Every structure is written in C-alpha cells, then in structure tokens.
Amino acid sequence: MGFIKEFKEFAMKGNVMDMAVGVIIGGAFGKIVTSLVNDILMPIIGIVTGGIDFTGLKATIGEANITYGMFIQNIIDFLIVAFCIFLMLKGINKLNRKKEEPAAPEAPKGPTQEELLAEIRDLLKQK
C-alpha cells in the first residue's frame, strides 16, 4: 500500500474528521471564553477587588519579572472554560437521555411446551 493511499485512508476516517472539527470549534470557543474573561469578568473582579488588574501583577527578583497576575488570569480562564464545557456536556447528555426510550418490559413467559403437555396429560388422566 502506497504512503499517499495509507495517509488518505487515515485522514478520512470518521474519528480523525470529528477530532479536526472539534479542534476548530474548540479554538473558536476558546476565543469567545477569553473575550468573556478579559472583557467582562476581569473588569468586574477588578471592581470588586478595588480596581486591581490581575494582568499587571508581577514581582521582580533581580532582573527577572515574575508575572503572577497572568498566571491568575490563566487560572480563571481555565476554570471558566472547564465550567462552560461541563455545562455543554451536561446539556447534551440530558438531551441524549430523552432520546433513548426505555426498553419495553418483557412479556411474562408462558409455560413451556413440556409443561403444557404435562398439564394436558394430567387433565386426561382425571377424566
């Protein structure tokens, strides 16, 4: 099998295509969440904390600048992304549960052929 043909089969598998779509949508979703954090939540948090801008927080040790404010910003960003994904998956799972119909209960099993024949035999003996 040629290298090109083998690569084409790999690239066209459903899982690879689904993963590619997920990565693209995830990137776009990440931009939305980053905007939500930077443009909406962080200014509100800044007001609540007395106007502190987390992104500007840093410590200087010698000549090195440690920007721990960006670290705090990234933690908040991660928590919001994780929470949004959790809510989306919870909603999707709820919709999937509604689609699944409960299995119909099994009909009560009747007597087997042997049991019926034994019953008939017993009835004939009584007559």
N, C-alpha and C positions, 0 to 999 in steps of 0.2 A: 504494500500500500504506500502510495507516494506521500511525502511530507505535507504537501498542499492539501491533498484529499483528506488526510488524517486531521489536519488542523481545521478544515471546513466542517467535518463531522463533529469535532469537539465544540467549535464555536456556535454551531447551530442547534446544539442540544437545548432542550427547554430550560433546564436549570441554569445554564450559563446566560441565556437571554433574560430570564427572570431576574437573575442577580444583576445584570447590567442595568435593567430598568430600575431596580431597587437602589443601585448606587446613584443613578442620575436623579431620581426623585429625592433620595436622601440628601444629596448635595443642595438641591433647591430648598428642601425643607430646612436644612441647616442654616441657609441664608435667612429664611424667614424667622427662625428662632433667634439667630444672632441679632437681627434687627429688633425683635421683641425685647430682648435683654438690653441691648445697648441704647435703644431709643425710647423705650417705655419704662421698663422695670428699674434699670440702674438710676435714672434720674429720680424716680420715686424713692428708691432706697437711699439715695443721696440726701433727699429732703428729710427723710426720717432720721438719718444718722447725722444730721446737722450740716449737710452740704458736702460731705466727703465724697470725692471722686475716687473710686477704687483704682481706676486705671493709672492714676498718678502716684499711687503709694509706692514708695521704694525706700530701700535702705542702702547706704553707701558704706562699704567696708574696703578701706584702702582706695583703690581705683575702680573697684568693681561695683556696679549698680545692681542691686537685687530688687527686681520689680515684683514684689509680692502682691501688689494690687492687681496686676494682670492675672496672677495665679488665682486670686479670689474671684475675679471676673470669669475666668475659665471654669472654675468650680460651679459657680452659679449658672453659667451657660449649660454645662453638662447636666446639672440637676433638672433644669427646665426641659432640655431635650429628652432626657430619660422619662420625665413625667408625662410629656406630650406623647411619646411613643407608647408608654404604658396605657394612657387613656385611649389611644387609637386602637391598640390591640385588644383592650377590654371591650370596646365597642364592636370591633369585628367579630370577636368570639361570641358576643351576645347575639349578633345577627346570625351567625352560623348555627347557634343552638336553636334559634327559632325555625330555621330551615329544616333541621333534622326533625322528622316526625317520629314520635315514639313508636316502637315496634308493637304491632298488634299482639295481644296475648294469644298464646297458643290455645287452640280449641281443646277442650277436655278430650282425652283419649278414651275411646270406647273399648269395650272388651275385645280381646284378640279372637282370631278365628277358632282357636282351640277352646277358649272359654265359652264361646257361643255354641260350639258343637257339644261340649260337655253339658251345658245347660239344656240343650235340646234333648240329649240322651236322658238326662235326669227327668225331664218332663215326660218323655215317652215311657220311662220305667214306672212313673207314678200312675199312668193310665192303665 
